[in-house]
Amino acid sequence: MFDAPQGWTHEGQLAQAEGMVDDFAVNNYTSRTSTRTYVGGYNTETGQIALASSGGYPKWYAYCAEGNVCFALGGDPSKIIFTNAKTVEKVNGIKTAQPKDVCVGCQRDYDPSQFIPGVKAEPGGRWEGWQWNAGI
């Protein structure tokens, strides 16, 4: 978790979190984590940022990356804004973070306003037809 700097702004924290996700995903990718999704988020009250991957511990319930960001930040999940989700693919032998649509489960658990403007959603979820508004 990363504490907010003095004088932080919502736009600044979201941009910082978004800018950290690609490196986080690529640096945490292994053959054992090849199917994971990576996301960042920040708490709108404290400004704290967390990065997380999907998954859990063996024999325990596994969560989407968004749920793990909520666990890391604590508090009220409705106060968290998420970045774009990423997966890691090898392109010409080089690990590269690629965008991933918000899954149907996270569309059920979170409001579209809790995501970076313009995020894409998997078809079949409750967000179908949602009109994105710019800004936070």
C-alpha positions as CSV (number, residue, x, y, z in Angstrom):
1,M,0.0,0.0,0.0
2,F,1.2,3.5,-0.8
3,D,0.2,6.5,1.3
4,A,-1.1,9.6,-0.3
5,P,1.3,12.6,-0.6
6,Q,0.3,15.9,1.1
7,G,-2.1,17.8,-1.1
8,W,-3.1,14.8,-3.2
9,T,-6.0,15.0,-5.7
10,H,-8.4,12.3,-6.9
11,E,-7.2,12.7,-10.5
12,G,-3.5,12.5,-9.3
13,Q,-4.0,9.3,-7.2
14,L,-6.0,7.6,-10.0
15,A,-3.3,8.5,-12.6
16,Q,-0.5,7.3,-10.2
17,A,-2.3,4.0,-9.6
18,E,-3.0,3.5,-13.3
19,G,0.6,4.2,-14.1
20,M,1.8,1.5,-11.6
21,V,-0.3,-1.4,-12.8
22,D,1.7,-2.4,-15.9
23,D,5.0,-2.8,-14.0
24,F,3.3,-4.5,-11.1
25,A,1.7,-7.0,-13.4
26,V,4.8,-7.8,-15.5
27,N,7.1,-8.0,-12.4
28,N,4.7,-10.4,-10.6
29,Y,4.0,-12.6,-13.5
30,T,5.3,-16.2,-13.2
31,S,4.2,-19.5,-14.8
32,R,2.1,-20.1,-11.6
33,T,0.4,-16.7,-11.9
34,S,-0.1,-16.7,-15.6
35,T,-3.9,-16.5,-15.4
36,R,-4.1,-13.7,-12.9
37,T,-5.5,-10.3,-13.5
38,Y,-3.9,-7.2,-12.0
39,V,-5.5,-3.9,-10.9
40,G,-4.9,-0.8,-8.8
41,G,-7.2,1.4,-6.8
42,Y,-7.2,4.2,-4.4
43,N,-9.4,5.1,-1.4
44,T,-11.2,8.3,-2.1
45,E,-11.1,9.3,1.6
46,T,-7.5,8.6,2.4
47,G,-5.9,8.7,-1.0
48,Q,-4.0,5.5,-0.3
49,I,-3.2,3.3,-3.3
50,A,-3.1,-0.5,-3.4
51,L,-2.1,-2.9,-6.2
52,A,-3.3,-6.5,-6.3
53,S,-3.8,-9.5,-8.4
54,S,-6.6,-12.0,-8.6
55,G,-6.3,-15.2,-6.7
56,G,-6.0,-16.3,-3.1
57,Y,-4.4,-19.0,-1.0
58,P,-4.7,-22.7,-1.8
59,K,-7.9,-24.2,-0.2
60,W,-9.2,-20.7,0.4
61,Y,-11.7,-18.6,-1.6
62,A,-10.0,-16.7,-4.4
63,Y,-11.0,-13.1,-5.3
64,C,-10.8,-10.9,-8.3
65,A,-8.0,-8.4,-8.2
66,E,-10.6,-5.7,-7.4
67,G,-11.7,-7.6,-4.3
68,N,-8.0,-8.0,-3.2
69,V,-7.5,-4.2,-3.6
70,C,-10.5,-3.7,-1.3
71,F,-8.9,-6.1,1.3
72,A,-5.6,-4.2,1.1
73,L,-7.1,-0.8,1.5
74,G,-9.7,-1.8,4.1
75,G,-12.7,0.3,4.9
76,D,-15.8,0.9,2.8
77,P,-15.4,-0.7,-0.7
78,S,-17.7,1.9,-2.2
79,K,-15.0,4.5,-1.5
80,I,-12.5,2.8,-3.9
81,I,-11.9,3.8,-7.5
82,F,-10.2,1.1,-9.6
83,T,-7.8,1.4,-12.6
84,N,-8.0,-0.6,-15.8
85,A,-7.5,-4.3,-15.2
86,K,-4.5,-6.0,-16.9
87,T,-3.3,-9.4,-17.8
88,V,0.2,-10.4,-18.9
89,E,0.9,-12.0,-22.2
90,K,4.2,-12.8,-23.9
91,V,4.6,-10.9,-27.1
92,N,7.7,-12.0,-29.1
93,G,9.0,-13.5,-25.9
94,I,8.6,-10.3,-23.9
95,K,6.1,-10.1,-21.0
96,T,3.6,-7.3,-21.8
97,A,0.6,-6.0,-19.8
98,Q,-2.6,-6.1,-21.8
99,P,-5.9,-4.5,-21.0
100,K,-8.7,-6.7,-19.7
101,D,-12.4,-6.0,-19.5
102,V,-14.1,-5.8,-16.2
103,C,-15.5,-9.3,-15.5
104,V,-19.2,-10.0,-15.0
105,G,-18.6,-10.7,-11.3
106,C,-17.0,-7.3,-10.7
107,Q,-19.9,-5.7,-12.6
108,R,-22.2,-7.3,-10.1
109,D,-20.1,-6.3,-7.1
110,Y,-19.1,-2.7,-8.0
111,D,-20.7,0.3,-9.6
112,P,-19.3,1.5,-12.9
113,S,-18.6,4.9,-11.3
114,Q,-15.9,3.1,-9.2
115,F,-13.7,2.5,-12.3
116,I,-11.5,4.8,-14.3
117,P,-13.6,6.5,-17.0
118,G,-13.8,4.6,-20.2
119,V,-13.0,1.2,-18.7
120,K,-14.5,-1.7,-20.8
121,A,-16.8,-4.4,-19.5
122,E,-17.2,-8.0,-20.5
123,P,-20.5,-8.6,-22.3
124,G,-23.3,-10.2,-20.3
125,G,-22.9,-8.2,-17.1
126,R,-25.2,-5.6,-15.5
127,W,-23.2,-2.8,-17.0
128,E,-24.4,-3.5,-20.6
129,G,-25.5,-0.3,-22.2
130,W,-23.9,1.9,-19.4
131,Q,-23.0,5.4,-20.7
132,W,-19.7,6.5,-19.2
133,N,-19.4,10.0,-17.8
134,A,-16.0,11.7,-17.9
135,G,-14.5,12.7,-14.7
136,I,-14.6,11.4,-11.1
